[in-house]
């Protein structure tokens, strides 16, 4: 997906945990919390909550498998 600004914070409910996340083609790290740049996953009974905080671009790629 794409964002309007190069800095963004989003929250999504997904069916499965992402395998990897890239911003403008560069991988970003999974974090234990969303206080710094990266992404986090909070599991739920079905799927989970995916949060991303980034400042490196506006094209985000979430790989699920």
C-alpha positions in Angstrom: 0.0 0.0 0.0 1.0 3.6 -0.3 0.8 6.5 2.2 0.5 10.2 1.5 3.5 11.2 3.7 6.9 9.6 4.1 6.3 9.4 7.9 3.4 7.3 9.0 1.8 5.2 11.7 -0.9 2.7 10.9 -2.8 -0.1 12.6 -4.4 -3.0 10.8 -6.2 -6.1 11.9 -4.8 -9.0 9.9 -5.6 -12.7 9.6 -2.0 -13.9 9.9 1.3 -12.4 11.2 3.4 -10.9 8.4 6.6 -12.7 7.4 8.4 -9.4 6.5 7.7 -5.7 6.0 9.5 -3.4 3.6 9.3 0.4 3.2 10.4 1.7 -0.3 12.1 -1.8 -0.8 14.1 -1.8 2.5 13.2 -4.3 5.2 12.2 -2.9 8.6 12.5 -4.8 11.9 9.8 -6.3 14.1 9.7 -4.5 17.5 8.4 -5.7 20.8 6.3 -2.5 21.0 5.6 0.3 18.7 7.6 3.0 20.5 10.3 3.2 17.9 10.5 2.7 14.1 9.4 -0.7 12.9 6.4 -3.0 13.2 4.7 -5.0 15.9 2.3 -7.8 16.2 -0.3 -8.5 18.9 -1.9 -11.9 18.5 -5.6 -12.4 19.0 -7.8 -15.5 19.1 -8.2 -15.1 15.3 -5.4 -13.2 13.6 -3.9 -10.1 15.3 -3.2 -6.4 15.4 -0.4 -5.2 13.1 1.1 -1.8 13.8 3.7 0.0 11.8 5.7 3.2 12.5 8.1 4.4 9.8 9.8 7.4 8.3 11.6 6.1 5.3 9.1 6.3 2.5 5.5 6.0 1.4 5.4 2.6 -0.3 4.9 -0.3 2.2 5.0 -3.9 1.3 3.7 -6.5 3.8 4.6 -10.1 2.9 2.3 -12.7 4.4 3.7 -16.0 3.1 
